[in-house]
Amino acid sequence: MVEKQFTITDEAGMHARPASALVGAVSKFSSDITLEHNGKKVNLKSILGVMSLGIPSGSVVTIAADGPDENEAIEQAGAVMEKEGISNQ
């Protein structure tokens, strides 16, 4: 299992457009991937799960991946978050 923490820097927090890009990017991986915020974990491959967390700006979130391509999944998640402007790793 691999985990990495990210700070949400977008002033709108984790909103629909970047959340959708993030979900789309990690859905291709076979590993189980979760997003955790305030003690609540959701499947990062579920846009409804991600949006249900209501993550505001300044929050620290943890992305965890467990499976054969876990390292690549974490790298891809970080790259998308940076590209979408919601985190600067």
ABEGO torsion letter per residue (X at the ends): XBBBBBBBABAAEBBAAAAAAAAAAAAABABBBBBBBGGBBBBAABAAAAAAAGBBBGBBBBBBBBEAAAAAAAAAAAAAAAAAGABAX
